[in-house]
Amino acid sequence: MRVTQSMISSQTLTNIQNNNSKLANLQEQLSTGKKINRPSQDPVVATSSMRHRTELREIEQYDRNVSEAKSWMESADISLDTVNQTMQRMREITVQASNDTYDENQRQAMAEEVGQLISHIEDLANTQVNNNYIFNGTDTTNAPVDLAGGHFPDADTDEVTLELMDGVEVPINVSADQIFHEDMFADLQELKSKLEDPDTSDETFDAFLSTIDGHLDEVLRAEAELGARVNRVEMIEGRLGNQNEIATRIMSENEDADIAEVIIDLVTQESLHQAALAAGSRIIQPSLMDFLR
């Protein structure tokens, strides 16, 4: 095969252009910090990166759901703890009322305090998070308790659930009918009425303690159940954090350029490019002179 001068010149120009492309690619990696910047540069790496980015977006959404769940649960936990303390105070008042050393005026003062405590429990039943009532199931726009209007939670209140991992849904609310039901408020109102009645016997208040204790048990059961769910949510949060860390690391290994290696390759490629240009100038220039002659 006869090798002509034009073939040598053409091959030299092709090599220089290839060197230019490699230089441009290395410079792009250095400026962006990424192995590839277009899917066409490496479809396999690009596909893997898109898969990991999708996974990270899903994890970020689950993280937002976990934050929402914790907000509801923490608010519910604070409210239930306050209800517990309020009921404990009512129990103390009931014990005091069973002591015959208190006169009518003192019992009236106790009745007034119980009335305030009942209103406080109503407020706690109507706790809101981001303008959503957290104790009224999926009906988050309406207050579950309205003593003045005689409205109380429905017994079949639906659970509010959030998906915290793929296929894992967790109820985040406490149903109001477990605690803030009509019977509880009726019993508390009865306590207030008995305190207002000077003829109520000490024994009546003694007997009423078991009623108060029954409602306290309901609050404690709800707190225990909620605490178990909070623990589960925190474990899920930890797993999501681990998944996020792993996915981020794999994605980084997949698409992030090794800057030190890129710099070495760039210096090497620049040297090769300069050598190719020098050699090319010696190869191409004589052919042009010969052509002109």
C-alpha positions as CSV (number, residue, x, y, z in Angstrom):
1,M,0.0,0.0,0.0
2,R,1.4,3.4,-1.1
3,V,1.3,5.9,1.7
4,T,1.0,9.4,0.3
5,Q,1.8,12.7,1.9
6,S,-1.8,13.6,2.1
7,M,-2.6,10.5,4.0
8,I,0.1,11.3,6.5
9,S,-1.2,14.8,6.9
10,S,-4.8,13.7,7.3
11,Q,-3.8,11.1,9.9
12,T,-1.8,13.8,11.8
13,L,-4.7,16.2,11.8
14,T,-7.0,13.4,13.0
15,N,-4.7,12.6,15.9
16,I,-4.5,16.3,16.8
17,Q,-8.3,16.5,16.8
18,N,-8.5,13.4,19.0
19,N,-6.1,15.0,21.4
20,N,-8.1,18.2,21.4
21,S,-11.3,16.1,22.3
22,K,-9.5,14.3,25.1
23,L,-8.2,17.7,26.5
24,A,-11.6,19.2,26.3
25,N,-13.1,16.2,28.1
26,L,-10.5,16.4,30.9
27,Q,-10.9,20.1,31.3
28,E,-14.7,19.7,31.5
29,Q,-14.2,17.0,34.2
30,L,-11.9,19.3,36.1
31,S,-14.4,22.2,36.0
32,T,-17.5,20.2,36.9
33,G,-16.0,17.5,39.1
34,K,-18.0,14.9,37.2
35,K,-16.8,11.9,35.1
36,I,-19.5,12.5,32.5
37,N,-21.6,15.6,31.8
38,R,-23.7,14.2,29.0
39,P,-25.4,10.7,28.9
40,S,-23.8,10.1,25.5
41,Q,-20.3,10.1,27.1
42,D,-21.1,6.9,29.0
43,P,-24.6,5.6,28.8
44,V,-24.0,2.9,31.5
45,V,-22.7,5.4,34.0
46,A,-25.5,7.8,33.1
47,T,-28.2,5.2,33.6
48,S,-26.8,4.2,37.0
49,S,-26.6,7.8,38.1
50,M,-30.3,8.4,37.1
51,R,-31.3,5.3,39.1
52,H,-29.4,6.5,42.2
53,R,-30.8,10.0,41.8
54,T,-34.3,8.6,41.7
55,E,-33.6,6.6,44.8
56,L,-32.3,9.7,46.6
57,R,-35.4,11.7,45.6
58,E,-37.6,8.9,47.1
59,I,-35.6,8.9,50.3
60,E,-35.9,12.7,50.6
61,Q,-39.7,12.4,50.2
62,Y,-39.8,9.7,52.9
63,D,-37.6,12.0,55.1
64,R,-40.2,14.7,54.7
65,N,-43.0,12.3,55.6
66,V,-41.0,11.2,58.7
67,S,-40.7,14.9,59.7
68,E,-44.4,15.3,59.3
69,A,-45.1,12.2,61.3
70,K,-42.8,13.3,64.1
71,S,-44.4,16.7,64.2
72,W,-47.9,15.1,64.7
73,M,-46.7,12.6,67.2
74,E,-44.7,15.0,69.3
75,S,-47.6,17.4,69.5
76,A,-49.9,14.5,70.4
77,D,-47.5,13.3,73.0
78,I,-47.2,16.7,74.6
79,S,-51.0,17.1,74.6
80,L,-51.6,13.6,76.1
81,D,-49.0,14.3,78.8
82,T,-50.7,17.5,79.7
83,V,-54.1,15.7,79.8
84,N,-52.5,13.2,82.1
85,Q,-51.3,16.0,84.5
86,T,-54.7,17.7,84.3
87,M,-56.5,14.5,85.2
88,Q,-54.1,13.9,88.0
89,R,-55.0,17.3,89.4
90,M,-58.7,16.4,89.2
91,R,-57.9,13.3,91.1
92,E,-56.2,15.4,93.8
93,I,-59.3,17.6,94.0
94,T,-61.5,14.5,94.3
95,V,-59.4,13.2,97.2
96,Q,-59.5,16.6,98.9
97,A,-63.3,16.8,98.4
98,S,-63.7,13.4,100.2
99,N,-62.2,15.1,103.3
100,D,-65.1,16.5,105.4
101,T,-62.9,19.4,106.7
102,Y,-63.7,21.4,103.5
103,D,-66.7,23.7,103.8
104,E,-69.2,24.7,101.1
105,N,-67.2,27.7,99.8
106,Q,-64.0,25.6,99.5
107,R,-65.8,23.0,97.5
108,Q,-67.3,25.7,95.3
109,A,-63.7,26.9,94.6
110,M,-62.8,23.3,93.7
111,A,-65.8,23.1,91.3
112,E,-64.6,26.3,89.6
113,E,-61.1,24.8,89.2
114,V,-62.6,21.6,87.7
115,G,-64.6,23.7,85.3
116,Q,-61.3,25.4,84.1
117,L,-59.6,22.0,83.8
118,I,-62.4,20.6,81.7
119,S,-62.1,23.6,79.3
120,H,-58.3,23.0,79.2
121,I,-58.9,19.3,78.2
122,E,-61.3,20.5,75.5
123,D,-58.5,22.8,74.2
124,L,-56.0,19.9,74.2
125,A,-58.5,17.7,72.3
126,N,-58.6,20.4,69.7
127,T,-54.8,20.6,69.3
128,Q,-53.7,21.6,65.8
129,V,-50.5,21.1,63.8
130,N,-50.2,23.3,60.7
131,N,-53.9,24.1,61.0
132,N,-54.8,20.4,61.1
133,Y,-56.7,18.9,64.0
134,I,-54.6,16.0,65.0
135,F,-57.1,14.2,67.2
136,N,-60.0,14.0,64.7
137,G,-58.8,11.3,62.3
138,T,-58.8,12.2,58.6
139,D,-61.3,15.0,59.3
140,T,-58.5,17.5,60.0
141,T,-60.5,20.6,59.3
142,N,-63.1,20.3,62.1
143,A,-62.5,20.3,65.8
144,P,-63.3,17.0,67.4
145,V,-64.7,18.4,70.6
146,D,-67.2,21.3,71.1
147,L,-68.7,21.2,74.6
148,A,-70.9,24.1,74.0
149,G,-72.4,22.5,70.9
150,G,-72.4,19.0,72.4
151,H,-70.1,17.7,69.7
152,F,-67.8,14.7,70.4
153,P,-65.5,12.5,68.3
154,D,-67.1,9.7,66.2
155,A,-66.2,6.2,67.3
156,D,-65.2,5.2,63.8
157,T,-62.7,7.9,63.2
158,D,-60.3,6.9,60.4
159,E,-56.5,6.6,61.0
160,V,-54.1,9.2,59.4
161,T,-51.3,7.2,57.9
162,L,-48.1,8.2,56.1
163,E,-45.8,6.1,53.9
164,L,-42.4,6.3,55.6
165,M,-40.6,3.7,53.5
166,D,-41.5,1.7,50.4
167,G,-44.7,-0.1,51.3
168,V,-44.4,0.9,55.0
169,E,-47.4,3.0,56.2
170,V,-47.6,4.1,59.9
171,P,-50.6,5.7,61.6
172,I,-49.5,9.0,63.0
173,N,-52.6,10.1,64.9
174,V,-54.3,9.2,68.2
175,S,-58.0,8.7,67.8
176,A,-59.9,11.2,69.9
177,D,-62.6,8.7,70.8
178,Q,-60.0,6.7,72.8
179,I,-59.7,9.6,75.3
180,F,-61.8,12.6,74.5
181,H,-65.1,10.8,74.3
182,E,-68.5,12.0,75.6
183,D,-68.5,9.7,78.6
184,M,-65.2,11.2,80.0
185,F,-66.5,14.8,79.7
186,A,-69.9,13.7,81.2
187,D,-68.0,12.2,84.2
188,L,-65.9,15.3,84.7
189,Q,-69.0,17.5,84.5
190,E,-70.6,15.3,87.1
191,L,-67.6,15.8,89.4
192,K,-68.1,19.5,89.0
193,S,-71.8,19.3,89.8
194,K,-71.1,17.1,92.9
195,L,-68.6,19.7,94.1
196,E,-71.2,22.4,93.6
197,D,-73.8,20.4,95.6
198,P,-73.2,20.9,99.4
199,D,-75.2,17.7,100.1
200,T,-72.8,15.5,98.3
201,S,-71.3,13.0,100.8
202,D,-67.6,12.3,101.3
203,E,-68.3,8.7,100.3
204,T,-69.5,9.8,96.9
205,F,-66.2,11.4,96.2
206,D,-64.4,8.3,97.4
207,A,-66.4,6.2,95.0
208,F,-65.7,8.7,92.2
209,L,-62.0,8.1,92.4
210,S,-62.3,4.8,90.4
211,T,-64.0,6.8,87.6
212,I,-61.2,9.2,87.4
213,D,-58.6,6.4,87.5
214,G,-60.4,4.7,84.6
215,H,-60.0,7.8,82.4
216,L,-56.4,8.1,83.5
217,D,-55.8,4.5,82.4
218,E,-57.2,5.4,79.0
219,V,-54.7,8.3,78.7
220,L,-51.8,6.1,79.8
221,R,-52.7,3.4,77.3
222,A,-52.8,6.0,74.5
223,E,-49.5,7.4,75.6
224,A,-47.9,4.0,75.6
225,E,-49.2,3.1,72.2
226,L,-48.1,6.4,70.8
227,G,-44.6,6.0,72.4
228,A,-44.3,2.6,70.6
229,R,-45.1,4.2,67.3
230,V,-42.6,7.1,67.9
231,N,-39.9,4.5,68.5
232,R,-40.8,2.8,65.2
233,V,-40.7,6.1,63.4
234,E,-37.3,6.9,64.9
235,M,-35.9,3.5,63.7
236,I,-37.3,4.1,60.2
237,E,-35.6,7.6,60.3
238,G,-32.3,5.9,61.1
239,R,-32.7,3.4,58.3
240,L,-33.5,6.2,55.8
241,G,-30.4,8.0,57.0
242,N,-28.3,4.9,56.3
243,Q,-29.9,4.4,52.9
244,N,-29.3,8.1,52.0
245,E,-25.6,7.8,53.0
246,I,-25.1,4.6,51.0
247,A,-26.9,5.9,47.9
248,T,-25.0,9.2,48.0
249,R,-21.7,7.3,48.4
250,I,-22.4,5.0,45.5
251,M,-23.6,7.8,43.3
252,S,-20.4,9.8,44.1
253,E,-18.2,6.8,43.3
254,N,-20.2,6.3,40.1
255,E,-20.1,9.9,38.7
256,D,-17.6,12.0,40.6
257,A,-14.2,12.5,39.0
258,D,-11.0,11.8,40.8
259,I,-9.6,15.3,40.6
260,A,-6.0,14.3,41.4
261,E,-6.1,11.7,38.6
262,V,-7.8,14.1,36.2
263,I,-5.0,16.7,36.8
264,I,-2.3,14.1,36.1
265,D,-4.1,13.0,33.0
266,L,-4.6,16.6,31.9
267,V,-0.9,17.4,32.3
268,T,0.0,14.2,30.4
269,Q,-2.5,14.9,27.6
270,E,-1.3,18.5,27.3
271,S,2.3,17.3,26.8
272,L,1.2,14.8,24.2
273,H,-0.8,17.4,22.5
274,Q,2.1,19.8,22.3
275,A,4.3,17.0,21.0
276,A,1.7,16.1,18.4
277,L,1.5,19.8,17.3
278,A,5.2,20.0,17.0
279,A,5.4,16.8,15.0
280,G,2.5,17.8,12.8
281,S,4.0,21.1,11.9
282,R,7.1,19.4,10.6
283,I,5.1,16.8,8.7
284,I,2.5,19.2,7.1
285,Q,4.7,22.2,6.4
286,P,7.1,20.5,3.8
287,S,4.2,19.1,1.9
288,L,2.7,22.6,1.5
289,M,6.0,24.0,0.3
290,D,6.4,21.1,-2.1
291,F,2.9,21.7,-3.4
292,L,3.7,25.4,-4.0
293,R,6.8,24.6,-5.8
